[in-house]
Amino acid sequence: MSVLYGFLFSLPEGLGVPVAEDSPWPPLRALHDWAVAEEPAHLDPPPNLIAACLFDGFFQAPALLFIIIGLVRLRPWLRPLGLVYAGAATTNMFFYFTQTFLGPHPPLNTGYYLVFNLPWLIAPMVLGARVFLAKGLARAAA
């Protein structure tokens, strides 16, 4: 799901396609109601949100494709890629949450917002722990 989101939502938004009712890109038309209700920064994204979207679309989504392959086949290269991805994705979410909570438009319903956005922070951290502690990856590398 994260891979699709990166390519269908984050990358176009980062490249300047508007999140609007009349957006030329259907996924960003669909995101408009969410943005109005929960994340107004997407309606007029500041530079750090644009950077986060570009990072998601150009790095995180493609990296996840390789991470999925590495997890399925237990490839030894998964550990360094997974750790770099986990650190970068966690850092990216730090800046994303900073914009959301400290910017001019914090979410109106924090609990609802977190239910949909905390997985984007937690999943990379779990992946990092998984690849760091995985014994199967050490055997695959040997």
Backbone hydrogen bonds, N-H to C=O, Kabsch-Sander energy under -0.5 kcal/mol:
donor,donor_aa,acceptor,acceptor_aa,energy
5,Y,1,M,-2.7
6,G,2,S,-2.4
7,F,3,V,-2.0
8,L,4,L,-3.3
9,F,5,Y,-2.5
10,S,5,Y,-1.9
11,L,6,G,-2.5
13,E,9,F,-2.0
14,G,10,S,-2.9
15,L,11,L,-2.0
16,G,13,E,-1.4
17,V,12,P,-2.6
19,V,42,H,-0.6
20,A,18,P,-1.0
23,S,20,A,-1.5
28,L,25,W,-1.1
29,R,25,W,-1.4
30,A,26,P,-2.3
31,L,27,P,-1.4
32,H,28,L,-0.6
32,H,29,R,-0.8
34,W,30,A,-0.5
35,A,31,L,-2.5
36,V,32,H,-2.6
37,A,33,D,-2.2
38,E,34,W,-3.6
39,E,34,W,-1.2
42,H,39,E,-2.0
43,L,40,P,-1.9
44,D,40,P,-0.7
44,D,41,A,-0.6
49,L,46,P,-0.8
50,I,46,P,-2.1
51,A,47,P,-2.6
52,A,48,N,-1.9
53,C,49,L,-2.3
54,L,50,I,-2.6
55,F,51,A,-2.6
56,D,52,A,-2.3
57,G,53,C,-2.6
58,F,54,L,-3.0
59,F,55,F,-2.2
60,Q,55,F,-2.0
61,A,56,D,-2.7
63,A,59,F,-2.6
64,L,60,Q,-2.3
65,L,61,A,-1.2
66,F,62,P,-1.3
67,I,63,A,-2.4
68,I,64,L,-2.5
69,I,65,L,-1.6
70,G,66,F,-2.8
71,L,67,I,-2.6
72,V,68,I,-2.3
73,R,69,I,-2.6
74,L,70,G,-1.0
75,R,70,G,-1.3
78,L,75,R,-1.6
79,R,76,P,-0.9
81,L,77,W,-1.7
82,G,78,L,-3.5
83,L,79,R,-2.4
84,V,80,P,-2.4
85,Y,81,L,-2.8
86,A,82,G,-2.7
87,G,83,L,-2.3
88,A,84,V,-2.6
89,A,85,Y,-3.3
90,T,86,A,-2.1
91,T,87,G,-2.1
92,N,88,A,-2.6
93,M,89,A,-2.1
94,F,90,T,-1.7
95,F,91,T,-1.9
96,Y,92,N,-2.2
97,F,93,M,-3.1
98,T,94,F,-2.2
99,Q,95,F,-2.2
100,T,96,Y,-2.2
101,F,97,F,-3.1
102,L,98,T,-2.4
103,G,99,Q,-1.3
108,L,37,A,-0.5
110,T,108,L,-0.6
113,Y,109,N,-2.5
114,L,110,T,-2.8
115,V,111,G,-2.0
116,F,112,Y,-1.3
117,N,113,Y,-1.3
118,L,114,L,-3.0
120,W,117,N,-1.0
121,L,118,L,-1.8
122,I,118,L,-3.0
123,A,119,P,-2.3
125,M,121,L,-1.1
126,V,122,I,-2.5
127,L,123,A,-2.6
128,G,124,P,-2.5
129,A,125,M,-2.2
130,R,126,V,-2.7
131,V,127,L,-2.8
132,F,128,G,-2.0
133,L,129,A,-2.4
134,A,130,R,-1.1
138,A,134,A,-0.7
139,R,135,K,-1.8
140,A,136,G,-2.0
141,A,137,L,-1.7
142,A,138,A,-1.1
